[in-house]
């Protein structure tokens, strides 16, 4: 079973304090998109790779099996991978 990897969000070519843990870079990008990031650049710790994504959120209807306390519209994150850069 694979271990989690840590991805550091970058802004302006510099690391920020936000670190996302996920097995895949897409999972970390979805977490960043949920927090409102649109131009997502994630540096993978321990490597020289930077994963580049574009992200957006949409308001969608709640799932049919959603609990009663959940509002009728919920925020859903989406990402599209642009590529990988090497430092």
BALO-831852 format. One line per 5 residues: number of its first residue (from 1); their letters; for each residue y, z, x of C-alpha. Coordinates in nm, 4 decimals, padded with zeros to 6 digits. Each point is the difference from the previous one (the first is absolute). Last residue first. Layout:
<nodes>
NUM	A	Y,Z,X | ...
</nodes>
This chain:
<nodes>
87	XXXXX	02.2536,-01.0649,01.3057 | -00.2254,-00.2294,-00.2026 | 00.1001,-00.1297,-00.3424 | -00.2356,-00.0362,-00.2963 | 00.0610,-00.2086,-00.3093
82	XXXXX	00.1780,-00.0395,-00.3330 | -00.2329,00.2197,-00.2051 | 00.0903,00.0194,-00.3669 | 00.0529,00.3335,-00.1713 | -00.0003,00.1327,-00.3568
77	XXXXX	00.0926,00.3431,-00.1381 | -00.0386,00.1008,-00.3653 | 00.2506,00.2252,-00.1782 | -00.1065,00.1276,-00.3416 | 00.1123,-00.0848,-00.3554
72	XXXXX	-00.1270,00.1872,-00.3080 | 00.0440,00.3368,00.1765 | -00.3081,00.2007,00.1099 | -00.0327,00.3315,-00.1897 | -00.2647,-00.1465,-00.2341
67	XXXXX	-00.2378,-00.0855,00.2838 | -00.0683,-00.3641,00.0916 | -00.3167,-00.1710,-00.1290 | 00.1853,-00.3065,-00.1276 | 00.1998,-00.0177,00.3222
62	XXXXX	00.3779,00.0500,-00.0196 | 00.2049,-00.3130,-00.0551 | 00.1629,-00.1458,00.3106 | 00.3266,00.0599,00.1879 | -00.0075,-00.2032,00.3184
57	XXXXX	00.0397,00.0919,00.3651 | 00.0585,-00.2189,00.3043 | -00.1269,-00.0408,00.3533 | 00.0186,-00.2513,00.2827 | -00.2384,00.0743,00.2846
52	XXXXX	-00.0016,-00.0046,00.3813 | -00.2743,00.1764,00.1987 | 00.1173,00.1024,00.3484 | -00.2720,00.0040,00.2648 | 00.0166,00.1536,00.3484
47	XXXXX	-00.2787,00.2484,-00.0693 | -00.0433,00.3782,-00.0051 | 00.2077,00.0491,-00.3137 | 00.0321,-00.3082,-00.2186 | 00.3629,-00.0944,-00.0390
42	XXXXX	00.0857,-00.0807,-00.3616 | 00.2836,-00.2377,-00.0888 | 00.0836,-00.0092,-00.3703 | 00.2985,-00.1961,-00.1302 | 00.0030,00.1210,-00.3630
37	XXXXX	-00.0235,00.3808,00.0297 | 00.0366,00.1889,-00.3299 | -00.2338,00.2990,00.0383 | -00.2786,-00.1876,-00.1787 | 00.0490,-00.2803,00.2520
32	XXXXX	-00.0716,00.2432,00.2864 | -00.3230,00.1172,-00.1659 | -00.1022,-00.3605,-00.0622 | 00.0664,-00.0784,00.3669 | -00.2272,00.2867,00.1083
27	XXXXX	-00.2800,-00.1365,-00.2151 | 00.0611,-00.3510,00.1339 | -00.0319,00.1236,00.3601 | -00.3610,00.1038,-00.0651 | -00.1677,00.3391,00.0430
22	XXXXX	00.3098,00.1849,-00.1133 | 00.2448,00.2592,00.1257 | 00.3746,-00.0626,-00.0367 | 00.2583,00.1329,00.2453 | 00.3694,00.0238,-00.0889
17	XXXXX	00.2221,00.1375,00.2767 | 00.1429,-00.3399,00.0831 | -00.0952,-00.2175,00.2954 | 00.2596,-00.2434,00.1325 | 00.0181,-00.3803,-00.0276
12	XXXXX	00.2641,00.0179,-00.2721 | -00.2271,00.2034,-00.2255 | -00.3614,00.0804,00.0899 | -00.2544,00.1889,-00.2140 | -00.2706,00.1661,00.2109
7	XXXXX	-00.3631,-00.0762,-00.0871 | -00.2837,00.2457,00.0566 | -00.3615,-00.1034,-00.0206 | -00.2672,00.1695,-00.2070 | -00.3528,00.0063,00.1308
2	XX	-00.2645,-00.2605,-00.0703 | -00.3381,00.1002,-00.1387
</nodes>
